[in-house]
Amino acid sequence: MTRSGGQLGEPSAEVLQSVAAAFGLLASPMRLHIVWILAQGDCDVTGLAEKVGATLPAVSQHLAKLKLAGLVHARREGRRQVYLVDDPDVVTVVRLMLGQLAERTAPARGVRGLGA
C-alpha cells in the first residue's frame, strides 16, 4: 500500500489477497493463541501444547501452516525446534485485537486486559 498525504492509498489486489490469507490463518482460535504466545517469546512445541491445552500433533500441524505462511519460523536448539513469530506486524495486529476485545469484555466478565 502506498501513502499519499498521510492517508493509505488503494491496496492492490495482491495485497488484499495476502492480508486475507493472513487473517484466514489467524481465524483459528488455536493458531491465534499460538501466535499470541509466541509474541510473548520463543517457545518449543511441547511448551506451546501445554499452554494451549492441545496435543503435540495438533500444535505441530498448526505450526506447519503458520510456518508455510511465513508468520512463524523455527530455529534448532540442540535436539528441539524453538518457534518464534516471523512477522512483527502480525504481532502488532494480534496484540491490538486481543487487547481491545479483552478490554471490551472485561467489565462484563471481570477479566483484566491482555495489554500490549
N, C-alpha and C positions, 0 to 999 in steps of 0.2 A: 504494500500500500504506500501511497505517496502522500506527502504532506504539502498543503498549499495554504498559506496564510494561517497556519496553526490548526487547520482542520484536516481530517483524514480525507484523502481522495477516494474515488470509487475503487473498490477492490476488484482485482481481476478474477476471472472465473477460476483460474488455477489457485489463487489464494483462498477463495471461498471454499473450494473443494478440499484444500489442505486443512483449513480450520474445521470444516465439518467433520472430516475424518478424525481429527484430534478430539473433538467434542464427542464423537461417536464412541471412541475408545474410553473416554472418561465417563460415559453414561453408565458404565457398570459400577455398582457400588463397591465391589471388591477392588477393581482396578483403581478407582478413585481413592479408596482407603490406602492402597499400596503406594500410590503417588504421594498422598499426604504424609505417610510415614517416612518415605524416602526424602521428602522435602525437609524433614527434621534432621536427617543424617543418613549415612550409608548403613546398609543392613544386609545380612545374608538371608537366603530363602527360609532357613529354619526360624530365624528371628521374625521374619515377616509373617510366616504361617502362625506363629504363636500370637502375634499382635492382632492379626485379622481374624483369628479363630478358624482357620481353614487347614486343609491337608496340604502337605508338601506338593503333591502333584497338581492340585488346583492352583496354588500360588505360582508354581513353575509355569503353568500354561498361561496365566495372566501376564507374568513377567515376559514370556516369549512374545506375546502380542505387543506389549509396551515397548519391548526392545526392537522389534521389527519396524515399529512406527517411529523409532528414534527418540522416544520420550524418556527412556532409561537406558543405561548401559551397565556392563559388569566389568569388574577387574578381578583378577585372581589374587588371592592372598593365601599362599600355601596351597592347601587342598580344597579350599572353598571359594565360591564366587561371591563377591560383595557387589550389591547393586546400588546405583545412585541415579538421581534424576539427571538427565542429559540436556534438559531444556529449562533454563531459569525462568523463561516467560510462562511456561506451563505452571511452574511452582507459584508464580505470582497470581495467575488466574485461579488456581485451585485454592490457595490461601484466602484470596479475596472472596470467592464464592462461599466457601465453607464458613469463613469468619462472619460474613454478612448474614447468612442464613442462620447461623448459630445465635447471633445477637437478636435476630427477629423472634426466634422461638424461645429464647432464654426466659423472659418473664412468664410465659405460659407454662414452661416445664421446669423452671428453677435451675436451668443449666447455665454454666458460665461460658462466655465466648471462647472461641478457639485461638484468637489472637493471630498476629502475623509474624 
